Amino acid sequence: MKALQYRTVGAAPEVVTVPDPEPGPGQVLLKVTAAGVCHSDIAVMSRPAESFPYALPLTLGHEGAGTVAALGDGVSGVAVGDEVAVYGPWGCGICAKCAEGKENYCLRADELGIRPPGLGAPGAMAEYLLVDDPRHLVPTDGLDPVAAVPLTDAGLTPYHAIKRSLPKLTPGSTAVVIGTGGLGHVAIQLLRALTSARVIALDVSEDKLALARTVGAHEAVLSDGGAAAKVRGLTGGLGAQAVFDFVGAEPTVRTAGAVAAVEGDISIVGIGGGALPVGFGSLPFEVSVTAPYWGSRGELIEVLDLARAGAVSVHIETYSLDEAPLAYERLHAGKINGRAVILPNG
């Protein structure tokens, strides 16, 4: 089968031919319908050799959807022909966090060498994908898999972050979304669907600010040196009750700290390497700062239910598997407005 692999540190990913996988006991083989392209992949491929965390070659793609093609011995609960989305942050399934459905916070994944598809395990940018356990599959139930596949990360991750702050996003409140690309433009829709907060979007790109307005942002502000003052002005000097930074670079986390209200929440979701000092006097009183990761299996079901109800959708561009290296080039250059989706069998 064809697969997109990162094969050499520092080199571009390549489309190669690899053996077709076969499901072992307990495993499920998917014929991949769609796979999402994510900035996390670029972050992985930007790591130097001395700190690269995974074995190479690595088949990319941690957002996946497809059709069940074959079942390993002992598999139940799914059948050949089922259309499913893949829950990506695999865990051990038995620790305390996994028992809550929070496999994204599995307590034993590192110890046991369990890795998500595309982030250590072979990923979804291939004609077929091996899934380690049927519990990591969620029925798409009529959703277009191409439209649904980004929701497994670009939908689930902001949803998980936003759920924590829902009690603070009451009428009259403000939420700030920093970075309105793949995850951020979905976050805006989730905030509009789940809360009555005013949503202020920040980005350095006018194209992405236009998308932010299209998907429901009340205000769109250029993310520059004056952004924090503009947000403070829009909130009457009070700041925002919740700030979601989908970039996570030093300039954006500083902006996040500067626009948070007293008792506000700051969620640093992006992996841009920025850090926000926390301590008495560093931030307004009782501001909490978190760095959430992905979301639970139950939350993925909820996100897909929201999509099914028409409350959230992803702006996508589609590419063939042979065009996947181009999709990464465009993403790295900031030319993807929304989310790129690869069609391995399209």
Steps between C-alpha positions, in 0.01 A plus 500: 500500500599866470581696814636845585805451719747720681814300432801719572535771765498839331367373167155546351249215537483256207231289338632144501375145451490281811352154571127480559433460875307203634303513826629291787293385798283781632588738215284663232612578145352813344493598137576869548251744353654821632795621709553848641815712468603667827760751623601238758649297217715797398608543862606134508690530172674813627661316791879453474642150482627505860150559639287323241259284702388233252646222290530567127355453250172631639172497309333833576140582582336512844157598368343203325166373374418197290309181440564181696674265255595203719490386862764323704418201717281577798371837378138583572288812496586600142437331167658506157351792308442724802593864441695637794722779628816423697549621856868591489651526851524129572558386855529177694126474558527392865662778707288745701496765226420250224215367715350851478540497121791745531751299300659832404627505859588130527730446797690211342529585130865607523593202714335257259618673183145574381497770232221667301473423129724738310675603820707190560275228359431468125248769409201560276674649195500166329255285314450285810535560875532248783306602810615332820155454659137547387438732795702759306237512226192723506220451244461797267127419462441675170754780533711565192836348604696768314322773695505304826862385514647833623257489791703215652766758596415846364153459651571284804795702631325840514182336629691347792659837580173691475299257716719583799412870473127471428397608854678833444359566154169640618297781338712814487828309500775507238709220348816570304627261234864552402583333169201436275640224277421129516404483870416863560228534239331192648535645851311812390210285382501296820495814712206636301313169525567433869510845660357850484844659532623767264780346292806705406736338246868588458729404213788642299331411169217704351380188316466312828329796665253500210434131563457576872230754419333256261474226765362730767760719673342821627829688471818424302822672609839494334741323735774759532657710773177690549268199519483479880406866532230457235352200683509692829320784328233271360438357849481834677839439658390178674654241269374158397359231725659231281796517262588216264844522339523263205849620409687476829801708392666753730322805351157335513527370857603850606191634329289234671629612839441864415135456402382264776248631752508452878410133566541431130615178333794480261534183292828469312408243236759578232843343512703801392737469797385805695464504879299733721637588846254428780533654844357767722502827307591339167139474388167639618371348822405131483568452132555131425731383221480152348656313211234246396566210264249356254181371672313197627322232299165621633580854390573380146152348488359833617693692233371271226148544637543878473613461140205276426270771638662757271656700785859467380677438172857519377621710208703248301725467198543150357812339352584158362760289676752585227434868573547462876856644504359811329232529769773509767694761303190718480423451869854593598475812286172603665302450179242253633185683608334250730608136476661292224365147455676220313293244306724188490255296295336790318 
